[in-house]
Amino acid sequence: MERVVRTIEAIAVPPGARRVVGLAGGVASGKTTLAEALAAALGETAIVSTDAFLLPNVVLEQRGLAMRKGFPDSYDWVRLAATIEAFRRGDGPVSVPSYSHVRYDIEPGVEQQVPPSTTVIVEGVNALQVPPGGNQPLAYDLAVYLETSEADQRRWLSQRLVESIRAAADQPESFYHAMAGWSVEQIDEFAGQVWDAINGPNLHEHIQPSSEHADLIVTKDGAHRIVSVA
């Protein structure tokens, strides 16, 4: 990870502007954890998830995209691109939508303020992709792709769902509340179905191909250890 930190620190930007880093990888690959580790090492770093730019569930349903959440056509690319440009200019604070992982949806009418900082890490499955209808990816000072095996991603997704569903027992508002009584075996089966229908196809069709736009590829093993930076 030291190489990634040194590379980010070496980026020169105009006075008052921010360094903006794009970080992509598959579902449950550990993007947020890596972003948080980088932020701790860098200092004065804000983290923004592209989940905040997902279209609300009601819009996805209206457009027939409910089962394509996380695919390129499920995002507000115009606002995402404008937000990244605001970061690069050094605007601040910058307002972005708020996404609830408990409700599994955008929080209507709720905005979060990203304060001025030296660095912003924009992380998400789509961070390095070319927007639909576009011809180039979003503009970053550095693009990073987190590479992990599909088997590990699938296993980590199941583990994450177990945690989310268990926590939902006391959260009636949670998207997962109705599943709170499921066994670990039922959750694992559900995770496999979600992977086969949504996350796996998205990985192969859109997420992995976006790695060609990366400046650095960070490879992690099944024990969450970084084994190489290329």
C-alpha positions as a Python dict, from the first residue, in 0.01 Angstrom:
ca = {
    (1, 'M'): (0, 0, 0),
    (2, 'E'): (296, 230, 55),
    (3, 'R'): (350, 254, -319),
    (4, 'V'): (-8, 371, -370),
    (5, 'V'): (28, 630, -93),
    (6, 'R'): (357, 760, -236),
    (7, 'T'): (205, 782, -584),
    (8, 'I'): (-91, 984, -457),
    (9, 'E'): (130, 1215, -252),
    (10, 'A'): (345, 1284, -559),
    (11, 'I'): (49, 1419, -758),
    (12, 'A'): (87, 1793, -809),
    (13, 'V'): (-231, 1999, -830),
    (14, 'P'): (-290, 2375, -857),
    (15, 'P'): (-315, 2570, -529),
    (16, 'G'): (-655, 2515, -368),
    (17, 'A'): (-742, 2218, -587),
    (18, 'R'): (-783, 1861, -463),
    (19, 'R'): (-613, 1544, -577),
    (20, 'V'): (-892, 1312, -691),
    (21, 'V'): (-836, 935, -693),
    (22, 'G'): (-1075, 689, -854),
    (23, 'L'): (-1089, 343, -696),
    (24, 'A'): (-1282, 57, -856),
    (25, 'G'): (-1321, -316, -800),
    (26, 'G'): (-1584, -585, -779),
    (27, 'V'): (-1870, -605, -529),
    (28, 'A'): (-1742, -689, -178),
    (29, 'S'): (-1379, -675, -298),
    (30, 'G'): (-1277, -440, -16),
    (31, 'K'): (-1281, -102, -193),
    (32, 'T'): (-1411, 89, 110),
    (33, 'T'): (-1161, -76, 342),
    (34, 'L'): (-873, 10, 107),
    (35, 'A'): (-1001, 367, 70),
    (36, 'E'): (-1017, 406, 448),
    (37, 'A'): (-663, 270, 488),
    (38, 'L'): (-534, 510, 223),
    (39, 'A'): (-717, 801, 386),
    (40, 'A'): (-564, 718, 724),
    (41, 'A'): (-216, 712, 572),
    (42, 'L'): (-262, 1027, 365),
    (43, 'G'): (-449, 1250, 610),
    (44, 'E'): (-688, 1529, 503),
    (45, 'T'): (-870, 1285, 274),
    (46, 'A'): (-1242, 1255, 201),
    (47, 'I'): (-1403, 935, 75),
    (48, 'V'): (-1706, 943, -153),
    (49, 'S'): (-1885, 628, -268),
    (50, 'T'): (-2042, 620, -612),
    (51, 'D'): (-2338, 449, -439),
    (52, 'A'): (-2447, 806, -362),
    (53, 'F'): (-2508, 855, -734),
    (54, 'L'): (-2729, 551, -785),
    (55, 'L'): (-3074, 636, -912),
    (56, 'P'): (-3346, 600, -644),
    (57, 'N'): (-3511, 257, -630),
    (58, 'V'): (-3843, 400, -749),
    (59, 'V'): (-3673, 535, -1063),
    (60, 'L'): (-3495, 204, -1122),
    (61, 'E'): (-3827, 23, -1098),
    (62, 'Q'): (-3994, 266, -1337),
    (63, 'R'): (-3716, 209, -1591),
    (64, 'G'): (-3711, -168, -1547),
    (65, 'L'): (-3365, -156, -1389),
    (66, 'A'): (-3440, -292, -1042),
    (67, 'M'): (-3237, -606, -1115),
    (68, 'R'): (-2955, -404, -1271),
    (69, 'K'): (-2863, -197, -969),
    (70, 'G'): (-2490, -134, -990),
    (71, 'F'): (-2482, -169, -1369),
    (72, 'P'): (-2377, 144, -1563),
    (73, 'D'): (-2732, 247, -1652),
    (74, 'S'): (-2836, 265, -1285),
    (75, 'Y'): (-2633, 578, -1204),
    (76, 'D'): (-2670, 955, -1238),
    (77, 'W'): (-2353, 999, -1441),
    (78, 'V'): (-2411, 1369, -1511),
    (79, 'R'): (-2406, 1458, -1143),
    (80, 'L'): (-2120, 1218, -1068),
    (81, 'A'): (-1902, 1376, -1338),
    (82, 'A'): (-1993, 1728, -1224),
    (83, 'T'): (-1909, 1638, -864),
    (84, 'I'): (-1566, 1504, -959),
    (85, 'E'): (-1495, 1823, -1153),
    (86, 'A'): (-1599, 2029, -848),
    (87, 'F'): (-1352, 1828, -637),
    (88, 'R'): (-1074, 1884, -888),
    (89, 'R'): (-1138, 2259, -897),
    (90, 'G'): (-1118, 2272, -520),
    (91, 'D'): (-1479, 2378, -466),
    (92, 'G'): (-1592, 2322, -114),
    (93, 'P'): (-1782, 2205, 59),
    (94, 'V'): (-1932, 1993, -219),
    (95, 'S'): (-2284, 1857, -178),
    (96, 'V'): (-2353, 1495, -280),
    (97, 'P'): (-2660, 1269, -239),
    (98, 'S'): (-2685, 1037, 60),
    (99, 'Y'): (-2722, 660, 19),
    (100, 'S'): (-2847, 431, 296),
    (101, 'H'): (-2708, 78, 300),
    (102, 'V'): (-2973, -5, 561),
    (103, 'R'): (-3262, 102, 339),
    (104, 'Y'): (-3071, 1, 24),
    (105, 'D'): (-3178, 327, -138),
    (106, 'I'): (-3101, 694, -184),
    (107, 'E'): (-3219, 905, 112),
    (108, 'P'): (-3477, 1141, -43),
    (109, 'G'): (-3394, 1506, 10),
    (110, 'V'): (-3082, 1431, 213),
    (111, 'E'): (-2746, 1570, 100),
    (112, 'Q'): (-2406, 1520, 259),
    (113, 'Q'): (-2141, 1790, 255),
    (114, 'V'): (-1789, 1687, 157),
    (115, 'P'): (-1556, 1938, 326),
    (116, 'P'): (-1244, 2082, 164),
    (117, 'S'): (-955, 1837, 178),
    (118, 'T'): (-622, 1768, 13),
    (119, 'T'): (-737, 1441, -144),
    (120, 'V'): (-1071, 1287, -239),
    (121, 'I'): (-1106, 913, -305),
    (122, 'V'): (-1407, 827, -522),
    (123, 'E'): (-1471, 455, -479),
    (124, 'G'): (-1726, 225, -640),
    (125, 'V'): (-1779, -56, -885),
    (126, 'N'): (-1831, 196, -1167),
    (127, 'A'): (-1561, 447, -1072),
    (128, 'L'): (-1335, 372, -1371),
    (129, 'Q'): (-1603, 295, -1629),
    (130, 'V'): (-1687, 498, -1938),
    (131, 'P'): (-2032, 656, -1883),
    (132, 'P'): (-2307, 522, -2112),
    (133, 'G'): (-2293, 713, -2439),
    (134, 'G'): (-1949, 853, -2359),
    (135, 'N'): (-1609, 779, -2505),
    (136, 'Q'): (-1377, 816, -2208),
    (137, 'P'): (-1380, 742, -1834),
    (138, 'L'): (-1426, 1004, -1565),
    (139, 'A'): (-1133, 1240, -1506),
    (140, 'Y'): (-911, 1150, -1211),
    (141, 'D'): (-559, 1242, -1111),
    (142, 'L'): (-500, 874, -1041),
    (143, 'A'): (-709, 566, -1124),
    (144, 'V'): (-672, 253, -909),
    (145, 'Y'): (-828, -90, -962),
    (146, 'L'): (-855, -343, -678),
    (147, 'E'): (-812, -696, -815),
    (148, 'T'): (-936, -996, -615),
    (149, 'S'): (-1055, -1338, -723),
    (150, 'E'): (-1420, -1383, -809),
    (151, 'A'): (-1444, -1671, -561),
    (152, 'D'): (-1324, -1444, -279),
    (153, 'Q'): (-1564, -1167, -378),
    (154, 'R'): (-1852, -1411, -378),
    (155, 'R'): (-1750, -1545, -35),
    (156, 'W'): (-1708, -1197, 111),
    (157, 'L'): (-2049, -1094, -26),
    (158, 'S'): (-2208, -1384, 162),
    (159, 'Q'): (-2028, -1285, 482),
    (160, 'R'): (-2138, -923, 442),
    (161, 'L'): (-2499, -1027, 386),
    (162, 'V'): (-2493, -1240, 701),
    (163, 'E'): (-2382, -933, 899),
    (164, 'S'): (-2637, -702, 735),
    (165, 'I'): (-2927, -944, 778),
    (166, 'R'): (-2841, -1021, 1140),
    (167, 'A'): (-2822, -647, 1216),
    (168, 'A'): (-3160, -595, 1048),
    (169, 'A'): (-3342, -793, 1319),
    (170, 'D'): (-3368, -470, 1522),
    (171, 'Q'): (-3411, -241, 1220),
    (172, 'P'): (-3770, -254, 1087),
    (173, 'E'): (-3677, 6, 826),
    (174, 'S'): (-3400, -213, 686),
    (175, 'F'): (-3423, -364, 339),
    (176, 'Y'): (-3308, -690, 500),
    (177, 'H'): (-3552, -695, 794),
    (178, 'A'): (-3779, -956, 636),
    (179, 'M'): (-3479, -1189, 606),
    (180, 'A'): (-3369, -1157, 969),
    (181, 'G'): (-3483, -1509, 1056),
    (182, 'W'): (-3292, -1678, 776),
    (183, 'S'): (-3025, -1934, 854),
    (184, 'V'): (-2665, -1889, 742),
    (185, 'E'): (-2729, -2155, 478),
    (186, 'Q'): (-3029, -1966, 341),
    (187, 'I'): (-2831, -1642, 331),
    (188, 'D'): (-2542, -1812, 154),
    (189, 'E'): (-2780, -1956, -105),
    (190, 'F'): (-2936, -1613, -155),
    (191, 'A'): (-2591, -1456, -193),
    (192, 'G'): (-2507, -1710, -461),
    (193, 'Q'): (-2826, -1631, -650),
    (194, 'V'): (-2755, -1257, -634),
    (195, 'W'): (-2402, -1317, -755),
    (196, 'D'): (-2505, -1536, -1047),
    (197, 'A'): (-2786, -1303, -1157),
    (198, 'I'): (-2638, -958, -1093),
    (199, 'N'): (-2291, -916, -946),
    (200, 'G'): (-2113, -1180, -1152),
    (201, 'P'): (-2243, -1056, -1489),
    (202, 'N'): (-2169, -697, -1387),
    (203, 'L'): (-1815, -797, -1291),
    (204, 'H'): (-1745, -965, -1625),
    (205, 'E'): (-1928, -721, -1851),
    (206, 'H'): (-1838, -387, -1693),
    (207, 'I'): (-1626, -385, -1376),
    (208, 'Q'): (-1326, -597, -1477),
    (209, 'P'): (-1301, -437, -1825),
    (210, 'S'): (-1273, -96, -1656),
    (211, 'S'): (-936, -204, -1513),
    (212, 'E'): (-783, -110, -1849),
    (213, 'H'): (-828, 254, -1743),
    (214, 'A'): (-631, 207, -1420),
    (215, 'D'): (-292, 363, -1353),
    (216, 'L'): (-232, 117, -1070),
    (217, 'I'): (-371, -233, -1013),
    (218, 'V'): (-367, -346, -650),
    (219, 'T'): (-400, -723, -609),
    (220, 'K'): (-528, -872, -284),
    (221, 'D'): (-540, -1235, -171),
    (222, 'G'): (-814, -1426, 8),
    (223, 'A'): (-686, -1312, 349),
    (224, 'H'): (-724, -943, 252),
    (225, 'R'): (-348, -900, 212),
    (226, 'I'): (-210, -683, -68),
    (227, 'V'): (26, -904, -265),
    (228, 'S'): (122, -673, -550),
    (229, 'V'): (86, -323, -694),
    (230, 'A'): (142, -303, -1068),
}
